[in-house]
């Protein structure tokens, strides 16, 4: 993820369901960076929508 934030939007707040593991964010970011992983820590999967 280099230059211009790697395509991620900044300065915004996105709400996900209560008790969504933060590790889901990491799974999503790993996928966007070209290193996809089905799980990471206590993740339940990638986040829906744009990260």
C-alpha positions in Angstrom: 0.0 0.0 0.0 2.0 2.8 -1.3 1.2 6.3 -2.4 -2.1 8.1 -1.9 -3.2 5.8 0.9 -3.3 2.6 -1.3 -6.8 3.5 -2.5 -8.3 3.6 1.1 -10.5 6.5 1.9 -9.5 8.6 4.9 -11.1 11.0 7.2 -14.3 9.0 7.6 -16.0 6.8 10.1 -17.6 3.5 9.2 -19.8 1.6 11.6 -20.0 -2.1 11.6 -22.0 -4.5 13.7 -21.4 -4.4 17.5 -18.6 -6.9 18.6 -17.1 -7.0 15.1 -13.5 -8.1 15.7 -10.8 -5.5 14.8 -8.9 -8.4 13.2 -11.5 -8.3 10.4 -10.0 -5.0 9.4 -6.6 -6.5 9.2 -7.9 -9.4 7.0 -9.4 -6.8 4.6 -6.2 -4.7 4.5 -4.1 -7.8 3.9 -6.3 -8.7 1.0 -6.0 -5.2 -0.5 -2.2 -5.2 -0.1 -1.9 -8.4 -2.2 -1.4 -10.8 0.7 -4.8 -12.3 1.1 -5.5 -14.4 4.3 -8.8 -16.1 5.1 -8.3 -15.4 8.8 -6.1 -13.4 11.2 -6.3 -13.8 15.0 -9.9 -13.9 16.1 -11.3 -12.6 12.7 -14.6 -13.9 11.3 -13.7 -12.7 7.8 -13.1 -9.6 5.7 -15.2 -6.5 6.3 -18.0 -5.8 3.8 -17.8 -2.8 1.6 -14.8 -0.5 1.0 -12.2 -0.3 3.6 
